Amino acid sequence: MTTQATVYIVDDNEAVLDGLSLLFESADLKAKAFGSCAEFLSSTPSSQEIACLILDVRMPKMTGPELQAELLHRKIDLPIIFLSGHGNIPLAVKTVQLGAIDFLTKPVDSQQLLDKVQKALTLSANRHKENAIYRT
């Protein structure tokens, strides 16, 4: 993937945001971290951007699944990987049924997460190519 791709991270834990940002930057990926869903929504990525979203489940005010629903409502097609210390099977199934590409639990293996992110960014790039074909 190119360095133009962006990995958005939404988590209310500052240590997680810092750690994941460093991980992605060490893999030559641009990382943008947000401490809340509202903060992320105020700077939603461009529909032309190759990107993915790493999303926590439990956060104050708006949860990760609620943000997923809002992105669907706004028709923002962004591959989502849930990353949570509070996951359960029914929640994981529900988020994947609504379009998340994966649901991982904390702590997560760095290489596993990087592999999932590369898959998500490839999916994002392919979606952009398909959309460009339909626009012409």
Residue pairs with C-beta under 8 A, 6 or more apart in sequence:
1 29
1 50
1 118
1 121
1 122
1 125
2 50
3 28
3 29
3 30
4 30
4 50
5 29
5 30
5 50
5 51
5 52
5 121
5 124
5 125
6 29
6 30
6 31
6 32
6 45
6 49
6 50
6 51
7 20
7 24
7 29
7 30
7 31
7 32
7 51
7 52
7 53
7 54
7 117
7 121
8 31
8 32
8 33
8 34
8 40
8 45
8 51
8 52
8 53
8 54
8 78
9 16
9 17
9 20
9 21
9 24
9 31
9 32
9 33
9 34
9 53
9 54
10 33
10 34
10 35
10 36
10 37
10 39
10 40
10 53
10 54
10 55
10 56
10 59
10 64
10 67
11 17
11 20
11 33
11 35
11 54
11 55
11 56
11 59
11 83
12 35
12 36
12 56
12 59
12 60
13 56
14 35
16 56
16 106
17 33
17 34
17 35
18 33
20 31
20 33
20 54
20 113
21 31
21 33
23 110
23 113
23 114
24 30
24 31
24 114
24 117
25 31
27 114
27 117
29 117
29 121
32 43
34 40
34 43
36 59
36 60
36 61
36 62
37 59
37 61
37 62
37 63
37 64
37 66
37 67
37 70
38 61
38 62
40 53
40 67
41 67
41 70
44 74
44 76
45 51
45 76
45 78
47 76
47 77
48 128
50 121
50 124
50 125
50 128
51 78
51 121
51 124
52 78
52 79
52 80
52 81
52 101
52 117
52 120
52 121
52 123
52 124
53 71
53 78
53 79
53 80
53 81
54 81
54 83
54 113
54 117
55 64
55 67
55 68
55 80
55 81
55 82
55 83
55 100
56 64
56 82
56 83
56 84
57 63
57 64
57 65
57 82
57 84
57 86
57 87
57 91
58 64
58 84
58 86
62 70
64 82
64 84
64 95
65 91
65 94
65 95
65 98
68 80
68 95
68 98
68 99
68 100
69 98
71 78
71 80
72 98
72 99
77 127
78 124
79 101
79 120
79 121
79 123
79 124
80 95
80 99
80 100
80 101
80 120
81 100
81 101
81 102
81 103
81 104
81 113
81 116
81 117
81 120
82 92
82 95
82 100
82 102
82 103
82 104
83 104
83 105
83 106
83 108
83 113
84 103
84 104
84 105
84 106
85 105
85 106
87 103
87 105
91 103
92 103
95 103
96 102
96 103
101 116
101 119
101 120
101 123
102 116
102 120
104 112
104 113
104 116
